[in-house]
Amino acid sequence: MSDPRLGFHTDHCRCSPATGGCGEYFNSTFAFDRHRTGQPGLDRRCLTEHEMLAAGMSRNASGYWISRSLPAPRVAAVTRPAPQGAAISTAPLPKQHRASLRGTFHQ
């Protein structure tokens, strides 16, 4: 049976309890990989919730663990809706905005 929280065409994943994992859901394979520690075959394990929080990980609004949260001003800039009736541009971001967002989308 497929898991409805994982969906199609997403990078969402779950650490499978069937194989000894923690059962948590992650927004990306990057976040999933970040929650694993130790050497495979020796002492590999999942980070605890406390360890993930201490590492800067957090849960997003949908309940998936993410590798890090965006600072509040960047969240507002990314999520601000366009004014009613405004045309949405597909033009590239100005150079100064691209530089400020670099590396923030590994969620």
Backbone torsions as a table, in degrees:
resi	resn	phi	psi	omega
1	MET	NA	132.6	-178.8
2	SER	-80.8	156.0	-178.2
3	ASP	-93.0	117.6	-176.9
4	PRO	-65.0	-20.0	179.1
5	ARG	-76.4	-14.4	-178.1
6	LEU	-88.7	-36.1	175.3
7	GLY	63.0	170.0	177.6
8	PHE	-95.9	151.8	175.1
9	HIS	59.0	37.1	174.6
10	THR	-128.9	168.5	174.8
11	ASP	-102.2	11.2	178.4
12	HIS	-63.1	144.3	177.8
13	CYS	-148.2	167.1	-179.5
14	ARG	-130.9	140.5	174.5
15	CYS	-82.8	109.2	-168.8
16	SER	-70.0	121.3	175.4
17	PRO	-68.9	-20.4	179.1
18	ALA	-64.4	-23.2	179.3
19	THR	-111.8	21.9	177.3
20	GLY	90.1	6.3	-179.9
21	GLY	-78.7	176.3	-174.3
22	CYS	-80.9	-17.5	179.9
23	GLY	84.9	2.8	-179.5
24	GLU	-76.5	155.7	177.7
25	TYR	-102.0	142.0	-177.2
26	PHE	-126.7	145.1	-178.2
27	ASN	-74.4	-18.5	-178.4
28	SER	-156.3	162.1	174.8
29	THR	-67.1	-28.7	176.6
30	PHE	-61.1	-47.0	178.9
31	ALA	-65.7	-39.9	177.5
32	PHE	-59.6	-49.3	-179.8
33	ASP	-60.7	-35.8	-178.3
34	ARG	-67.1	-25.8	-177.9
35	HIS	-86.4	-1.5	177.9
36	ARG	-99.5	141.8	-179.0
37	THR	-139.4	161.0	178.8
38	GLY	90.4	175.7	-178.4
39	GLN	-92.7	130.4	177.0
40	PRO	-56.2	135.1	179.3
41	GLY	83.1	-10.4	-179.9
42	LEU	-114.5	-72.7	-175.2
43	ASP	-135.3	30.3	-177.5
44	ARG	-66.6	133.6	179.5
45	ARG	-157.0	171.1	174.5
46	CYS	-87.5	146.6	170.6
47	LEU	-68.8	149.3	174.1
48	THR	-74.8	167.2	177.6
49	GLU	-57.4	-43.5	179.2
50	HIS	-60.9	-42.1	179.7
51	GLU	-66.3	-38.5	178.1
52	MET	-64.8	-43.0	178.2
53	LEU	-63.3	-42.0	179.0
54	ALA	-64.2	-28.2	179.0
55	ALA	-82.4	0.9	178.6
56	GLY	92.7	3.1	177.1
57	MET	-77.8	158.5	177.3
58	SER	-155.3	172.6	176.1
59	ARG	-96.6	140.6	175.6
60	ASN	-84.7	-177.9	-176.8
61	ALA	-62.0	-23.2	179.5
62	SER	-89.7	-2.1	177.7
63	GLY	92.1	3.7	178.1
64	TYR	-87.4	140.9	174.4
65	TRP	-69.7	137.1	176.0
66	ILE	-121.8	156.5	-174.6
67	SER	-67.7	-31.8	174.9
68	ARG	-166.1	158.0	178.2
69	SER	-90.9	147.9	172.1
70	LEU	-75.1	142.4	173.9
71	PRO	-59.8	150.5	-175.1
72	ALA	-50.2	-45.1	179.9
73	PRO	-62.4	-35.6	179.1
74	ARG	-72.3	-36.7	177.0
75	VAL	-60.9	-45.7	179.9
76	ALA	-61.3	-41.6	-179.0
77	ALA	-66.5	-36.7	-177.7
78	VAL	-77.7	-34.0	-173.5
79	THR	-101.1	-2.0	-178.4
80	ARG	-63.3	123.7	179.3
81	PRO	-72.1	151.5	176.3
82	ALA	-70.1	145.9	177.1
83	PRO	-58.5	149.3	-178.8
84	GLN	-58.6	130.7	179.0
85	GLY	85.1	-3.2	-179.5
86	ALA	-77.2	142.1	175.2
87	ALA	-78.1	141.0	178.7
88	ILE	-91.8	124.0	-177.1
89	SER	-85.8	142.1	173.2
90	THR	-107.3	10.6	178.4
91	ALA	-68.4	150.7	178.0
92	PRO	-61.1	151.8	176.0
93	LEU	-65.7	148.0	173.7
94	PRO	-59.5	151.8	-174.8
95	LYS	-52.6	-42.5	-177.5
96	GLN	-64.4	-30.7	178.7
97	HIS	-77.9	-36.9	178.1
98	ARG	-60.2	-43.7	-178.5
99	ALA	-63.4	-37.6	-177.3
100	SER	-73.7	-21.2	-179.8
101	LEU	-98.5	-8.2	-176.8
102	ARG	-55.3	128.4	175.9
103	GLY	81.6	6.9	-176.3
104	THR	-96.4	-1.3	-173.8
105	PHE	-105.7	14.6	174.3
106	HIS	-86.5	70.0	-177.9
107	GLN	-99.7	NA	NA
